[in-house]
Amino acid sequence: MRKSLKALTLLGLMTVAVFNLSAQKNNFRGTIKYSVESAGETKEIALKFYDDNCLYKTDWAQQLVKGRKLYAMQDFSQIINYIKSMDLWDCSYQGDGKIILKQELSQAEIDSLTIPCTEGFYIEYIAGETKEIAGLQAKKARYHLFDDEGNDKGFEIWYTDEIGPEYDLILAPGLKGVPLELVITADNNITTTYKATEVKKEKLKDAEFLLPAGFNEITEEEFKAIIVSIQEAQELME
């Protein structure tokens, strides 16, 4: 179970860099803006919240959380059509490239997330340490994330459970709250820092949080096959 969540984590981080939202007493509608620093560059990203929904959107992809479900949507149509035109497409997937990959945080996974382990990950909530971030009182946790050799490659997280979703499904899947600050060091030793800079209540349109038309759901295995085929085609074209 934790391995599947680890895969979800990597998918989320890949989309952001380069939230099981359940109704709770403080429903929040608005936007949290983050400053993202990596490899000497800084950019801004924004997450939109609408009760038990969360949306992260770019020009080429979006992630929509509804309850405990995460829908990762991406349009591969142009690159797949180009690879096909070069007669280099070697994949069983024959759709138009507009895909939805769905993952869901189960109750069993939730129940296991704070149990210490040496495979996958677990979350340690640290009592007594707080600090203010973007006008909110943030609590501290540690995301213990283990590599194939059992080394802990985890990171500290400052989060809030005062607003928004009960669980995060994008930056630190399974975290009981909304991340406000975290620093992640990848295997290539590149460090990426996410820090909330603004929490803004505002009116949002219902339509923003609907699944877009024209996209089709695929399995995780199909998604992996698409990625492998794109990578192999790119290598052949180099």
KAPE-V119173 format. One record per helix or strand of 2 or more residues. SS is the DSSP state (@ for helix, = for strand). FROM is the first residue (numbers start at 1). TO is the last residue. Records with the same first field share a line. If there is no record, write none. Layout:
BEGIN
SS: FROM-TO ; FROM-TO
END
This chain:
BEGIN
@: 2-16 ; 77-85 ; 107-112 ; 206-209 ; 220-237
=: 29-38 ; 41-50 ; 53-57 ; 61-66 ; 69-75 ; 98-104 ; 121-133 ; 136-146 ; 155-160 ; 178-185 ; 191-201 ; 216-218
END
